[in-house]
């Protein structure tokens, strides 16, 4: 587990853009158990690709005309219970951090795993998310 002093600023980046932090399995179930609307889930991470690419991409994509009804985050290595529960909703994809999932009406409809994020620019990742938002968040 990572110390809060290290991860708090990384979580705050997304929280400041309206992305709600979930810290328990019950909170994850309350959001992802809903069968209406769209929800983006960001599995946040301390790794360099999260800071350089994933978080900036999410923040940019959320400024698009079409965006999910809800945006939430769990922090791998910090919120273990919430992260494990969120990853259960993301099956059959294996655990990956960072990662970004989009749900519509309770179904997983779009997934970016670490290997999609690593080595891609924030603009490329944001473009991928924006295309998914245009398809599923109207």
Helices and strands as residue ranges (DSSP letters): H 4-15, E 20-21, H 25-32, E 38-44, H 48-49, I 50-54, H 55-61, E 70-75, H 80-89, E 99-104, E 107-112, H 114-117, H 122-136
